[in-house]
């Protein structure tokens, strides 16, 4: 049997590879000979994936709720995959930075535009019933989402807006005590932490603080300033950073706010969100003024952050 030049070349390369490792190429070829062909369902562990939905109630729409949140977490994992590439790149070029930011923005845009699938796909009465079986669990407890925020900006920009000036020179540990999302899971009347928040801090607090320290000079805002100082920041990079700011800090909270208005707003009394989060104050972007890249926005944009988006949604439900 005669081999084509392409096969002979590959065999020679394999021989060289395995000899360099002190391995017998024939043994590896035997393994290839007897191995089964890979299937799609085995490669992505399809059976396992489709078995991961375990509703707590008999309401059919709960399965939609579970699957959409699982899809969301997979997208967050994709975002973190890009975050790690950006912070690890040596040297980091504006071209690489911009390309990875574009991927992240596409992931968030896919999530934002698809959120209506879950919202429109669940009957309100079913949701209001099965949600009670989920307490105190809440989407608020997405650790991956909080990690994305930490990768995206200086830690101080995640501190509650009325504490930022005071804690600008404080340690990450001190800033963490006033991170904005803690006030979204605090009882309005007493100021006490909800069980949802206590669970979340117990599992993730050390991880978040460690990540904040590790990214003190390698978060996206810091990396942008480093490129700018060297004359390497480009308009394309700045545009993607601004789009990320809007995607994460306006559009994503807004679609949650929209669903909360639909499902949890009952005049004259609002229904508490799952886990006891204060969605009325926690979700609207204009209340938090959470902005990853403040120097990229003008004064008017900063002052009116998210206002137009929120007013538009409120009009839809009047």
Protein Blocks (a to p, Z undefined) as FASTA:
>chain_A
ZZdfklmmmmmmmmmmmmmnopafklmmmmmmmpccddfklmnommmmmmmpccfbfbfk
lmmmmmmmmmmmmmmmmmmmmmmmmmmpccddfklmmmmmmmmmmmmmmmmmmmmmmmmm
pcfklmmmmmmmmpccdfklmmklmmmmmmmpcfklmgcfklmmmmmmmcfklmmmmgfk
lmmmccfklopacfklmmmmmmmmmmmmmmmmmmmmmcfklmmmmmmmnopacfklmmmm
mmmmmmmmmmmmmmmmmmmmmmmmccfbdcddehhiafklmmmmklnopafblmlpcfkl
mmmgoklmmmmmmmmmZZ
